[in-house]
Amino acid sequence: MIHRLSGLALAIFLPVHFFVLGLSFHGGARLDSVLRWTDQPPVKLAEGGLVFLLTVHLLGGLRVLAIENFAWSDGQKQLATLAAAASAIVAFVFLVRVF
């Protein structure tokens, strides 16, 4: 379920991301104003959440690949917990470097 929700959240984020990138084609002033807005702490925190979602989605996809391609079923909850912990660590490291 987490893999699906993170994928949905990322799918919602991508059009916004492409819109902001597209602002660079219409003049630097519009892009500069958006980039100044992204320097605010709530936006930086949201970027940390985005890194968390990307990591959760990546690790969830790797977990699905492992489940589909290897003959094992025990310990899947531990792997999901490990993936969530690794995602949280990656997001935390990102936030520490940003702030």
Backbone as CSV, one residue per row, in Angstrom:
resi,resn,N_x,N_y,N_z,CA_x,CA_y,CA_z,C_x,C_y,C_z
1,MET,0.822,-1.195,0.000,0.000,0.000,0.000,0.875,1.272,0.000
2,ILE,1.962,1.232,0.758,2.847,2.398,0.817,3.459,2.668,-0.553
3,HIS,3.808,1.597,-1.248,4.388,1.742,-2.585,3.399,2.414,-3.529
4,ARG,2.145,2.030,-3.449,1.114,2.638,-4.309,0.864,4.090,-3.948
5,LEU,0.787,4.381,-2.657,0.538,5.764,-2.230,1.711,6.678,-2.585
6,SER,2.939,6.173,-2.411,4.090,7.003,-2.774,4.130,7.227,-4.283
7,GLY,3.756,6.212,-5.059,3.689,6.379,-6.509,2.645,7.401,-6.913
8,LEU,1.496,7.367,-6.245,0.438,8.339,-6.526,0.894,9.752,-6.175
9,ALA,1.526,9.911,-5.026,2.016,11.232,-4.618,3.067,11.755,-5.600
10,LEU,3.943,10.875,-6.053,4.955,11.295,-7.020,4.328,11.653,-8.362
11,ALA,3.289,10.922,-8.749,2.588,11.227,-10.003,1.897,12.586,-9.925
12,ILE,1.435,12.962,-8.762,0.826,14.287,-8.578,1.904,15.373,-8.617
13,PHE,3.080,15.068,-8.060,4.159,16.044,-8.005,4.767,16.326,-9.383
14,LEU,4.894,15.316,-10.221,5.613,15.480,-11.492,5.071,16.591,-12.395
15,PRO,3.755,16.727,-12.589,3.295,17.850,-13.433,3.681,19.219,-12.876
16,VAL,3.674,19.354,-11.553,4.088,20.623,-10.938,5.572,20.867,-11.216
17,HIS,6.353,19.834,-11.081,7.792,19.930,-11.336,8.057,20.335,-12.789
18,PHE,7.372,19.699,-13.717,7.561,20.029,-15.130,7.084,21.446,-15.439
19,PHE,6.037,21.900,-14.758,5.561,23.268,-14.951,6.637,24.266,-14.525
20,VAL,7.242,24.018,-13.364,8.289,24.922,-12.881,9.483,24.902,-13.829
21,LEU,9.863,23.732,-14.302,10.955,23.670,-15.277,10.597,24.412,-16.562
22,GLY,9.340,24.355,-16.956,8.890,25.043,-18.158,8.929,26.555,-18.023
23,LEU,8.904,27.061,-16.794,8.989,28.509,-16.590,10.310,29.075,-17.107
24,SER,11.326,28.245,-17.154,12.624,28.737,-17.634,12.568,29.116,-19.112
25,PHE,11.623,28.571,-19.855,11.484,28.913,-21.272,10.760,30.232,-21.490
26,HIS,10.058,30.710,-20.460,9.241,31.914,-20.597,9.867,33.138,-19.935
27,GLY,11.079,33.027,-19.525,11.738,34.186,-18.932,12.279,33.878,-17.559
28,GLY,13.385,34.488,-17.277,14.059,34.241,-16.019,13.364,34.816,-14.801
29,ALA,12.605,35.896,-14.983,11.980,36.553,-13.834,10.956,35.638,-13.163
30,ARG,10.131,34.965,-13.968,9.116,34.062,-13.393,9.776,32.889,-12.685
31,LEU,10.795,32.348,-13.299,11.500,31.226,-12.683,12.205,31.673,-11.409
32,ASP,12.819,32.832,-11.434,13.507,33.346,-10.246,12.545,33.540,-9.080
33,SER,11.333,34.007,-9.359,10.374,34.202,-8.268,9.955,32.859,-7.667
34,VAL,9.799,31.843,-8.500,9.465,30.511,-7.978,10.639,29.944,-7.194
35,LEU,11.853,30.137,-7.686,13.025,29.632,-6.982,13.231,30.330,-5.642
36,ARG,12.916,31.629,-5.568,12.978,32.330,-4.277,11.949,31.752,-3.312
37,TRP,10.784,31.420,-3.835,9.731,30.830,-2.999,10.186,29.473,-2.447
38,THR,10.958,28.727,-3.230,11.393,27.407,-2.781,12.459,27.465,-1.700
39,ASP,12.995,28.633,-1.397,13.972,28.759,-0.322,13.332,28.833,1.056
40,GLN,12.023,28.844,1.142,11.336,28.907,2.426,11.424,27.563,3.147
41,PRO,11.524,27.587,4.477,11.635,26.338,5.241,10.502,25.332,5.014
42,PRO,9.228,25.747,4.886,8.200,24.726,4.627,8.400,24.004,3.299
43,VAL,8.909,24.718,2.301,9.166,24.092,1.005,10.341,23.129,1.123
44,LYS,11.366,23.517,1.879,12.502,22.621,2.103,12.046,21.359,2.828
45,LEU,11.151,21.512,3.783,10.607,20.355,4.501,9.817,19.467,3.543
46,ALA,9.054,20.086,2.653,8.309,19.313,1.654,9.267,18.585,0.710
47,GLU,10.397,19.200,0.386,11.399,18.522,-0.433,11.948,17.296,0.282
48,GLY,12.123,17.405,1.591,12.534,16.244,2.380,11.502,15.137,2.301
49,GLY,10.229,15.523,2.347,9.152,14.547,2.175,9.188,13.911,0.798
50,LEU,9.523,14.692,-0.202,9.629,14.170,-1.559,10.771,13.158,-1.667
51,VAL,11.899,13.468,-1.046,13.019,12.523,-1.041,12.603,11.238,-0.327
52,PHE,11.857,11.379,0.771,11.348,10.201,1.483,10.452,9.377,0.566
53,LEU,9.521,10.024,-0.135,8.623,9.303,-1.036,9.386,8.611,-2.160
54,LEU,10.370,9.301,-2.718,11.169,8.685,-3.778,11.904,7.445,-3.271
55,THR,12.465,7.556,-2.073,13.201,6.428,-1.512,12.267,5.281,-1.170
56,VAL,11.114,5.584,-0.570,10.134,4.539,-0.254,9.682,3.846,-1.536
57,HIS,9.438,4.625,-2.566,8.963,4.046,-3.814,10.047,3.167,-4.456
58,LEU,11.277,3.636,-4.440,12.377,2.855,-4.984,12.550,1.543,-4.216
59,LEU,12.605,1.627,-2.898,12.813,0.422,-2.096,11.606,-0.513,-2.173
60,GLY,10.419,0.057,-2.266,9.234,-0.781,-2.440,9.264,-1.516,-3.766
61,GLY,9.722,-0.850,-4.803,9.845,-1.505,-6.101,10.875,-2.614,-6.074
62,LEU,11.997,-2.374,-5.399,13.005,-3.424,-5.256,12.456,-4.611,-4.465
63,ARG,11.649,-4.318,-3.453,11.023,-5.379,-2.661,10.086,-6.215,-3.535
64,VAL,9.291,-5.549,-4.363,8.377,-6.276,-5.258,9.172,-7.140,-6.228
65,LEU,10.257,-6.604,-6.773,11.099,-7.395,-7.664,11.664,-8.619,-6.951
66,ALA,12.084,-8.449,-5.715,12.627,-9.577,-4.959,11.546,-10.620,-4.689
67,ILE,10.353,-10.176,-4.336,9.262,-11.109,-4.055,8.893,-11.886,-5.313
68,GLU,8.881,-11.211,-6.452,8.488,-11.868,-7.699,9.564,-12.789,-8.252
69,ASN,10.819,-12.516,-7.956,11.892,-13.260,-8.603,12.638,-14.234,-7.696
70,PHE,12.403,-14.197,-6.398,13.080,-15.107,-5.484,12.045,-15.914,-4.714
71,ALA,12.434,-17.116,-4.342,11.518,-18.015,-3.640,11.636,-17.821,-2.127
72,TRP,11.047,-16.767,-1.606,11.014,-16.558,-0.165,9.763,-15.786,0.198
73,SER,9.290,-15.988,1.393,8.119,-15.250,1.848,8.250,-14.796,3.301
74,ASP,9.153,-15.404,4.078,9.341,-14.995,5.475,10.133,-13.694,5.534
75,GLY,9.824,-12.900,6.505,10.590,-11.685,6.730,10.189,-10.492,5.889
76,GLN,9.075,-10.564,5.195,8.695,-9.430,4.352,8.352,-8.197,5.187
77,LYS,7.781,-8.404,6.357,7.475,-7.260,7.221,8.755,-6.587,7.697
78,GLN,9.774,-7.390,7.983,11.048,-6.804,8.400,11.673,-6.008,7.250
79,LEU,11.547,-6.519,6.044,12.074,-5.779,4.894,11.323,-4.472,4.677
80,ALA,10.021,-4.499,4.859,9.238,-3.269,4.713,9.636,-2.265,5.787
81,THR,9.852,-2.730,6.997,10.289,-1.845,8.076,11.680,-1.297,7.789
82,LEU,12.562,-2.154,7.300,13.902,-1.718,6.942,13.864,-0.682,5.820
83,ALA,12.984,-0.889,4.835,12.845,0.073,3.740,12.337,1.411,4.253
84,ALA,11.372,1.389,5.167,10.852,2.637,5.740,11.938,3.349,6.544
85,ALA,12.711,2.578,7.311,13.787,3.181,8.101,14.857,3.779,7.194
86,ALA,15.230,3.066,6.150,16.228,3.590,5.213,15.705,4.851,4.526
87,SER,14.428,4.866,4.194,13.827,6.045,3.569,13.872,7.235,4.511
88,ALA,13.551,6.989,5.772,13.576,8.073,6.756,14.994,8.603,6.932
89,ILE,15.981,7.712,6.945,17.376,8.139,7.103,17.821,8.976,5.907
90,VAL,17.483,8.537,4.708,17.855,9.292,3.505,17.203,10.671,3.522
91,ALA,15.925,10.739,3.879,15.230,12.027,3.942,15.841,12.928,5.014
92,PHE,16.201,12.341,6.164,16.809,13.124,7.238,18.163,13.683,6.805
93,VAL,18.979,12.857,6.159,20.281,13.324,5.678,20.094,14.447,4.667
94,PHE,19.108,14.315,3.796,18.818,15.368,2.825,18.450,16.670,3.547
95,LEU,17.572,16.579,4.546,17.152,17.784,5.246,18.307,18.431,6.009
96,VAL,19.177,17.625,6.600,20.328,18.170,7.301,21.228,18.925,6.335
97,ARG,21.418,18.392,5.150,22.282,19.049,4.162,21.623,20.315,3.610
98,VAL,20.278,20.333,3.518,19.581,21.504,2.974,19.581,22.642,3.987
99,PHE,19.332,22.324,5.256,19.297,23.372,6.274,20.682,23.559,6.799
